[in-house]
Amino acid sequence: MIFDDPKNRDKANAIMPALINDFVVELSQLLARKLVEESNYDPNIIQSQLQKVCDRRLGKRCRHEVSIANMEQHE
């Protein structure tokens, strides 16, 4: 995650295990959805869903951007 305010980063760090768990749950649900399959696993859809997870856990104003690094698609 990328933060524009160190206070928001500290808030996220305090609950990082729960946030990672939320990401795993969201990804497992997301990757099974037909929408993702039809979009050819569009990273923008995945990023958008993970940002929603952050918003639910941290509040909309806390997160600046969720970044997906090193994502590969396997055929």
Secondary structure in CASP SS format (residue, H / E / C, confidence):
PFRMAT SS
TARGET T0000
AUTHOR 0000-0000-0000
METHOD secondary structure of the structure
MODEL  1
M C 1.00
I E 1.00
F C 1.00
D C 1.00
D C 1.00
P H 1.00
K H 1.00
N H 1.00
R H 1.00
D H 1.00
K H 1.00
A H 1.00
N H 1.00
A H 1.00
I C 1.00
M H 1.00
P H 1.00
A H 1.00
L H 1.00
I H 1.00
N H 1.00
D H 1.00
F H 1.00
V H 1.00
V H 1.00
E H 1.00
L H 1.00
S H 1.00
Q H 1.00
L H 1.00
L C 1.00
A C 1.00
R C 1.00
K H 1.00
L H 1.00
V H 1.00
E H 1.00
E H 1.00
S C 1.00
N C 1.00
Y C 1.00
D C 1.00
P H 1.00
N H 1.00
I H 1.00
I H 1.00
Q H 1.00
S H 1.00
Q H 1.00
L H 1.00
Q H 1.00
K H 1.00
V H 1.00
C H 1.00
D H 1.00
R H 1.00
R H 1.00
L H 1.00
G C 1.00
K C 1.00
R C 1.00
C C 1.00
R C 1.00
H C 1.00
E E 1.00
V C 1.00
S C 1.00
I C 1.00
A C 1.00
N C 1.00
M C 1.00
E C 1.00
Q C 1.00
H C 1.00
E C 1.00
END
